[in-house]
Amino acid sequence: MKRKRVAVWFFAVILLVGFFLIPSPVSKILNNFVLKSTKKLAKSFVAAGRRTSESFSVIFEINDLRSENQRLADDIVRSKVDGSKFAELQVENSNLKERLAYKEAHPEMKLLISNVIGIDPTNYYDTILLDRGSLDGVSVGMAVTSLGVLVGKIDQVNDSTSRVLLITSKDSIVQVMLEGTRTTGVLKGGISGMALENIPLDTLVGDGENVITSGLGGKLPKGIFVGTASREISVKSDIFKTVEVRSPLNFQKFETLFIVTGV
């Protein structure tokens, strides 16, 4: 039974192949029909393949553009960072040259260059922190200056850091003198500014007269420039004159300072 079925299928296949292979009007019509049908189907497959290929191509191009845009954005960020670093190095180099030049021009004082590493944002900037300490020879009471102008004095010292009490602080008291009259007094800081107190009433204080350290008491050397005398702020009932003193420094923008370790 099975052999008969196999034989039937075998002869059917032979007849079908022969029908298509042996030239005849009918086979030609069928061949043309098959070719046309497969041609249309092939065109459909080709068109679909092209659309799929174009879709993938667009996707790849979009990904490439995104990658390129990200690379350009990263390059811009790196360029800005490098530019900022270069500008900062230029500023630091200029500041260092200026301070080294000042140090060389004043061999009469032993000056230790230090960097500001902390600023007290409270109490109207009463103190700042420096990166020099007892291991560098720093001790309490030493003067701190900025290009020859008094900033304050050391009031706390650790091994590698020290704290500066600014002359603008309400807790600061410095022995000073009027450079012209050689009259001594006490400089005090405060919220309203610095004031030179204990000046005798008969002292004539010139407007803009220099105020310098007197060298009396403590470790502050004599002759450090503090500021200039301004208007008198004492009242008639006072037994001493009080004069406002202005410093040329901006006490909120210190970066590098000198510690006077000796004279």
TORMI-204605 format. One line per field, with one value per residue (C-alpha): residue in three letters; x, y, z; residue number from 1. Coordinates in steps of 0.5 Angstrom, whole numbers. Layout:
<pts>
r	[ALA/...]
x	[X/...]
y	[Y/...]
z	[Z/...]
k	[NUM/...]
</pts>
This chain:
<pts>
r	[MET/LYS/ARG/LYS/ARG/VAL/ALA/VAL/TRP/PHE/PHE/ALA/VAL/ILE/LEU/LEU/VAL/GLY/PHE/PHE/LEU/ILE/PRO/SER/PRO/VAL/SER/LYS/ILE/LEU/ASN/ASN/PHE/VAL/LEU/LYS/SER/THR/LYS/LYS/LEU/ALA/LYS/SER/PHE/VAL/ALA/ALA/GLY/ARG/ARG/THR/SER/GLU/SER/PHE/SER/VAL/ILE/PHE/GLU/ILE/ASN/ASP/LEU/ARG/SER/GLU/ASN/GLN/ARG/LEU/ALA/ASP/ASP/ILE/VAL/ARG/SER/LYS/VAL/ASP/GLY/SER/LYS/PHE/ALA/GLU/LEU/GLN/VAL/GLU/ASN/SER/ASN/LEU/LYS/GLU/ARG/LEU/ALA/TYR/LYS/GLU/ALA/HIS/PRO/GLU/MET/LYS/LEU/LEU/ILE/SER/ASN/VAL/ILE/GLY/ILE/ASP/PRO/THR/ASN/TYR/TYR/ASP/THR/ILE/LEU/LEU/ASP/ARG/GLY/SER/LEU/ASP/GLY/VAL/SER/VAL/GLY/MET/ALA/VAL/THR/SER/LEU/GLY/VAL/LEU/VAL/GLY/LYS/ILE/ASP/GLN/VAL/ASN/ASP/SER/THR/SER/ARG/VAL/LEU/LEU/ILE/THR/SER/LYS/ASP/SER/ILE/VAL/GLN/VAL/MET/LEU/GLU/GLY/THR/ARG/THR/THR/GLY/VAL/LEU/LYS/GLY/GLY/ILE/SER/GLY/MET/ALA/LEU/GLU/ASN/ILE/PRO/LEU/ASP/THR/LEU/VAL/GLY/ASP/GLY/GLU/ASN/VAL/ILE/THR/SER/GLY/LEU/GLY/GLY/LYS/LEU/PRO/LYS/GLY/ILE/PHE/VAL/GLY/THR/ALA/SER/ARG/GLU/ILE/SER/VAL/LYS/SER/ASP/ILE/PHE/LYS/THR/VAL/GLU/VAL/ARG/SER/PRO/LEU/ASN/PHE/GLN/LYS/PHE/GLU/THR/LEU/PHE/ILE/VAL/THR/GLY/VAL]
x	[0/6/9/4/3/10/10/4/7/14/10/6/13/16/10/10/17/16/10/15/21/18/16/9/4/1/8/10/3/4/12/10/5/10/15/11/8/15/18/12/14/21/20/16/22/27/23/22/29/31/26/29/36/34/31/37/41/38/38/45/46/42/47/53/50/49/56/59/55/57/64/64/60/65/71/68/67/75/77/73/76/83/82/80/86/91/88/88/95/97/94/97/104/103/101/107/112/109/110/117/119/116/120/127/126/125/131/130/124/124/117/114/109/103/96/89/86/80/75/71/64/61/63/64/70/74/79/82/86/93/97/103/104/109/113/114/117/110/108/102/103/107/104/101/101/99/105/107/100/98/93/93/96/97/92/92/98/98/103/101/96/95/89/90/86/84/85/78/75/72/77/83/87/94/99/100/102/101/107/107/106/109/103/102/95/91/87/81/77/69/63/63/70/77/78/85/83/87/90/91/86/91/94/93/91/92/87/90/96/99/98/104/105/109/113/110/108/107/111/109/115/115/113/109/103/96/92/91/87/81/75/75/69/70/65/66/66/71/78/82/81/78/80/77/83/82/86/87/86/80/79/75/79/86/89/97/100/106/108/113/117/123/126]
y	[0/5/3/5/11/13/11/15/21/20/20/26/30/27/29/36/37/35/39/46/43/41/47/47/53/51/50/57/60/57/59/66/66/64/68/74/72/71/78/82/78/79/87/87/83/88/94/92/90/97/101/96/98/105/105/102/107/113/110/109/116/119/115/117/125/124/121/126/132/129/129/136/138/134/138/144/143/140/147/151/147/148/155/156/153/156/163/161/159/166/169/165/166/174/174/170/174/180/177/175/181/185/180/181/188/188/184/188/183/175/174/167/167/163/161/163/156/159/165/166/168/170/175/180/176/177/171/167/161/160/154/155/153/152/147/153/157/161/163/167/174/175/180/178/183/184/187/191/193/190/185/182/178/170/168/161/156/149/144/146/152/158/163/170/175/181/188/190/185/188/183/186/191/194/199/204/211/217/217/225/227/221/220/213/210/204/201/198/194/194/193/201/200/201/207/210/212/215/221/227/232/237/233/236/230/231/228/222/222/215/210/205/200/203/197/197/191/184/181/187/190/198/201/197/201/200/205/213/217/220/224/225/221/223/227/234/230/225/226/223/224/218/218/213/209/207/201/200/193/189/184/179/178/175/169/170/173/174/172/177/172/176/183]
z	[0/2/-4/-9/-5/-6/-14/-15/-12/-16/-22/-20/-19/-25/-29/-26/-27/-34/-35/-33/-37/-43/-48/-49/-50/-43/-40/-42/-40/-33/-33/-35/-29/-24/-26/-26/-19/-16/-19/-16/-9/-10/-11/-5/-1/-4/-3/4/5/3/7/13/11/11/18/21/17/20/27/26/24/29/34/31/31/39/40/36/40/46/44/42/49/53/49/50/58/58/54/59/65/62/61/68/70/66/68/75/75/71/77/82/79/78/86/88/84/87/94/93/90/96/101/97/97/105/108/115/116/116/112/112/106/108/104/107/108/112/113/119/115/122/127/121/119/125/124/118/118/115/112/117/124/130/125/121/127/128/135/138/137/131/126/119/113/106/102/108/111/118/117/124/129/130/136/136/133/131/128/121/121/125/126/125/129/124/126/124/129/135/140/137/140/137/140/134/133/129/124/124/131/134/138/141/142/141/135/136/131/131/127/125/123/126/131/134/141/147/143/147/146/144/139/132/127/120/115/112/117/117/122/124/129/135/137/144/148/144/138/133/130/130/124/120/116/119/115/115/120/118/121/129/132/139/143/147/154/152/155/149/142/138/130/125/121/114/112/104/104/103/109/105/99/102/99/100/107/110/117/120/124/126/125]
k	[1/2/3/4/5/6/7/8/9/10/11/12/13/14/15/16/17/18/19/20/21/22/23/24/25/26/27/28/29/30/31/32/33/34/35/36/37/38/39/40/41/42/43/44/45/46/47/48/49/50/51/52/53/54/55/56/57/58/59/60/61/62/63/64/65/66/67/68/69/70/71/72/73/74/75/76/77/78/79/80/81/82/83/84/85/86/87/88/89/90/91/92/93/94/95/96/97/98/99/100/101/102/103/104/105/106/107/108/109/110/111/112/113/114/115/116/117/118/119/120/121/122/123/124/125/126/127/128/129/130/131/132/133/134/135/136/137/138/139/140/141/142/143/144/145/146/147/148/149/150/151/152/153/154/155/156/157/158/159/160/161/162/163/164/165/166/167/168/169/170/171/172/173/174/175/176/177/178/179/180/181/182/183/184/185/186/187/188/189/190/191/192/193/194/195/196/197/198/199/200/201/202/203/204/205/206/207/208/209/210/211/212/213/214/215/216/217/218/219/220/221/222/223/224/225/226/227/228/229/230/231/232/233/234/235/236/237/238/239/240/241/242/243/244/245/246/247/248/249/250/251/252/253/254/255/256/257/258/259/260/261/262/263]
</pts>
